Amino acid sequence: MKTNVLVIGGGVGGLTVALKLAKCGIGVTVVEQMKGNPHLYKGELVQPKTLQIFKNIGILSPVLAEGQVINNIELIDRKNSEMDLEELPKQSMSYNVLPEPFHHALMIPHETLKDLLLKEAMKYPSFQYIQPARFIGFSNGQAKVKINKEEVFIQADYYVGAEGRRSKIRDVMNLRKKEKTYDHHFLTVTFPRPSSLMEGKLISTDKTFLGLFPLPNNMVRSVYLIPKGTYKSMIAEGLTSLFQKYVDLYPSLDGYVQQIESWKQIQLMIPVQFHVDHYVKNNIALLGDSAHSVHPMAGEGMNLAIQDGDVLGELFCWMYEHNALSNDYLSLYEKVRKPRVQHILKLSHLAALAYSRPLRSLVSWRNKVMDQLTSDPVLHSKHMLNISGLGIWKETIIDRAIQTGMVSKRKEDFHLDKRHLFTEIDDYPWRYIEEGANR
Ligand SMILES: Cc1cc2nc3c(=O)[nH]c(=O)nc-3n(C[C@H](O)[C@H](O)[C@H](O)COP(=O)(O)OP(=O)(O)OC[C@H]3O[C@@H](n4cnc5c(N)ncnc54)[C@H](O)[C@@H]3O)c2cc1C
């Protein structure tokens, strides 16, 4: 079997790069090992840059129609659990500080998003999707794929490893990766929500936090932090005890969280962070979780995979259009994406540390930092820009001093505008090379 580009893994990252190739009329084959579409909790928070990509690939309207817009994530500290939730001070991280039109995030069920990407790609004749089909290795430069117990060889100009955390292609490429683990795990589950719960919430104490992210159809995705190694004892304690923990943190969940019927609905999530030293080797490129895994705290993993897929897909289209099929060009993908991913990994890791021992017991310090971050207009805008994926604006020493409360907050108004966002040349620099060469 022959194709121009073989994408291994039909997750959000693999489907994005494949859709971009299909739209350019380039032969692309996706092999996905899973049978059907089993329900697994994965990323559901779509950041603004990803919405911009969806607009460019023509699926923004159906995505918005299936999602719940998130304008704000409210941070509530419950160290004083005696106090009524309404009386507690709240800080708000607002996406609305970003320039329109991508000045909000979106919650959408992961499987729905994958279906929309796949449905769109299926419209193009150069797209081929094989499922279940499992990549098992390379032989004589061809990919060996198991389809219905049969081993099939697929020859391609380029191979994309989009198989998620346990990437086989990454092993074949023999790359180095730095890994960080954490002293906490998460429980994650979706259940019905009160209709008043319309925006994101992070409710914390000195020991844990509960993240609540509303989904459409009056559902809410929850993420609850537990100390590493306590999952089994929590199951032994029973569901009623877990329900009580949720209600103690956010009383309005009473009557809703109890609709979780069994532990089978609740997934254990083990955070890990890693980053490979290179995304590209010869004619193979890695994207998404194959190349980097991010702590789930910041809701970025799915976004990084889609954003990788967008840049790599755009580069492949340019390479085929300009008959520039040199492996050297592939490194431009890594040049654009690696520093951006690195920055998000750093931010997510810092956020994770604030909820890890020993820092998590310093609740008043954490509150001070979050208060400064959300109320200093420049810090707040920088933070939202950085997590949105629309741009990078690194913090200065003065920013850090303000954040820790050593220097007082700025009072003057500040507004982000389009100058702070990545431009087309930042995203797709090879177009600039072409213009330069033609000049
Ligand atoms: C419980 C949980 C919660 C999460 N929450 C969030 C969140 O709120 N926000 C966020 O942004 N991210 C979140 N993430 C992370 C996010 O889901 C991932 O970062 C994202 O799915 C990565 O996309 P991907 O396409 O790189 O990989 P994946 O989504 O993992 O897709 C890889 C695909 O490759 C297939 N595959 C693997 N090996 C082979 C093979 N040998 N042959 C063929 N196919 C293969 C797999 O079956 C899979 O379908 C969460 C992850 C988990 C596990």
The ligand as an SDF file (V2000), in Angstrom:
LIG
                    3D

 53 58  0  0  0  0  0  0  0  0999 V2000
   -8.0400   11.6700   31.6880 C   0  0  0  0  0  0  0  0  0  0  0  0
   -7.4430   12.7500   30.8240 C   0  0  0  0  0  0  0  0  0  0  0  0
   -7.9200   14.0580   30.9190 C   0  0  0  0  0  0  0  0  0  0  0  0
   -7.3870   15.0500   30.1410 C   0  0  0  0  0  0  0  0  0  0  0  0
   -7.8770   16.3300   30.2190 N   0  0  0  0  0  0  0  0  0  0  0  0
   -7.4300   17.3030   29.3860 C   0  0  0  0  0  0  0  0  0  0  0  0
   -8.0120   18.6060   29.3150 C   0  0  0  0  0  0  0  0  0  0  0  0
   -8.9440   18.9340   30.0620 O   0  0  0  0  0  0  0  0  0  0  0  0
   -7.5580   19.4890   28.3820 N   0  0  0  0  0  0  0  0  0  0  0  0
   -6.5690   19.1530   27.4990 C   0  0  0  0  0  0  0  0  0  0  0  0
   -6.2220   19.9740   26.6410 O   0  0  0  0  0  0  0  0  0  0  0  0
   -5.9770   17.9240   27.5470 N   0  0  0  0  0  0  0  0  0  0  0  0
   -6.3880   17.0090   28.4520 C   0  0  0  0  0  0  0  0  0  0  0  0
   -5.8530   15.7520   28.4380 N   0  0  0  0  0  0  0  0  0  0  0  0
   -4.7630   15.4810   27.5190 C   0  0  0  0  0  0  0  0  0  0  0  0
   -5.2890   15.2640   26.1120 C   0  0  0  0  0  0  0  0  0  0  0  0
   -6.3440   14.3460   26.1020 O   0  0  0  0  0  0  0  0  0  0  0  0
   -4.1580   14.7810   25.2440 C   0  0  0  0  0  0  0  0  0  0  0  0
   -3.0830   15.6940   25.3750 O   0  0  0  0  0  0  0  0  0  0  0  0
   -4.5910   14.7130   23.7800 C   0  0  0  0  0  0  0  0  0  0  0  0
   -5.6240   13.7730   23.6290 O   0  0  0  0  0  0  0  0  0  0  0  0
   -3.4010   14.3510   22.9210 C   0  0  0  0  0  0  0  0  0  0  0  0
   -3.8300   14.1370   21.6240 O   0  0  0  0  0  0  0  0  0  0  0  0
   -2.9990   13.1880   20.6600 P   0  0  0  0  0  0  0  0  0  0  0  0
   -3.7380   13.2020   19.3740 O   0  0  0  0  0  0  0  0  0  0  0  0
   -1.5750   13.5800   20.6940 O   0  0  0  0  0  0  0  0  0  0  0  0
   -3.0370   11.7560   21.3550 O   0  0  0  0  0  0  0  0  0  0  0  0
   -4.2550   10.8300   21.7580 P   0  0  0  0  0  0  0  0  0  0  0  0
   -5.5010   11.6200   21.9790 O   0  0  0  0  0  0  0  0  0  0  0  0
   -3.7540    9.9990   22.8850 O   0  0  0  0  0  0  0  0  0  0  0  0
   -4.4850    9.9340   20.4760 O   0  0  0  0  0  0  0  0  0  0  0  0
   -3.5650    8.9500   20.0790 C   0  0  0  0  0  0  0  0  0  0  0  0
   -4.2840    7.9110   19.2470 C   0  0  0  0  0  0  0  0  0  0  0  0
   -3.3330    7.0330   18.6990 O   0  0  0  0  0  0  0  0  0  0  0  0
   -3.8250    5.7020   18.7800 C   0  0  0  0  0  0  0  0  0  0  0  0
   -2.6670    4.7840   18.7540 N   0  0  0  0  0  0  0  0  0  0  0  0
   -1.7510    4.5880   19.7420 C   0  0  0  0  0  0  0  0  0  0  0  0
   -0.8290    3.6830   19.3670 N   0  0  0  0  0  0  0  0  0  0  0  0
   -1.1680    3.3040   18.1180 C   0  0  0  0  0  0  0  0  0  0  0  0
   -0.5920    2.3720   17.1890 C   0  0  0  0  0  0  0  0  0  0  0  0
    0.5350    1.6750   17.4830 N   0  0  0  0  0  0  0  0  0  0  0  0
   -1.2000    2.2030   15.9860 N   0  0  0  0  0  0  0  0  0  0  0  0
   -2.3260    2.9120   15.6650 C   0  0  0  0  0  0  0  0  0  0  0  0
   -2.9190    3.7830   16.5110 N   0  0  0  0  0  0  0  0  0  0  0  0
   -2.3310    3.9930   17.7140 C   0  0  0  0  0  0  0  0  0  0  0  0
   -4.5910    5.6980   20.0810 C   0  0  0  0  0  0  0  0  0  0  0  0
   -5.5380    4.6390   20.1240 O   0  0  0  0  0  0  0  0  0  0  0  0
   -5.2400    7.0760   20.0830 C   0  0  0  0  0  0  0  0  0  0  0  0
   -6.5050    7.0760   19.4740 O   0  0  0  0  0  0  0  0  0  0  0  0
   -6.3470   14.7430   29.2390 C   0  0  0  0  0  0  0  0  0  0  0  0
   -5.8600   13.4310   29.1270 C   0  0  0  0  0  0  0  0  0  0  0  0
   -6.4030   12.4470   29.9260 C   0  0  0  0  0  0  0  0  0  0  0  0
   -5.8750   11.0270   29.7750 C   0  0  0  0  0  0  0  0  0  0  0  0
  1  2  1  0
  2  3  1  0
  2 52  2  0
  3  4  2  0
  4  5  1  0
  4 50  1  0
  5  6  2  0
  6  7  1  0
  6 13  1  0
  7  8  2  0
  7  9  1  0
  9 10  1  0
 10 11  2  0
 10 12  1  0
 12 13  2  0
 13 14  1  0
 14 15  1  0
 14 50  1  0
 15 16  1  0
 16 17  1  0
 16 18  1  0
 18 19  1  0
 18 20  1  0
 20 21  1  0
 20 22  1  0
 22 23  1  0
 23 24  1  0
 24 25  2  0
 24 26  1  0
 24 27  1  0
 27 28  1  0
 28 29  2  0
 28 30  1  0
 28 31  1  0
 31 32  1  0
 32 33  1  0
 33 34  1  0
 33 48  1  0
 34 35  1  0
 35 36  1  0
 35 46  1  0
 36 37  1  0
 36 45  1  0
 37 38  2  0
 38 39  1  0
 39 40  1  0
 39 45  2  0
 40 41  1  0
 40 42  2  0
 42 43  1  0
 43 44  2  0
 44 45  1  0
 46 47  1  0
 46 48  1  0
 48 49  1  0
 50 51  2  0
 51 52  1  0
 52 53  1  0
M  END
$$$$
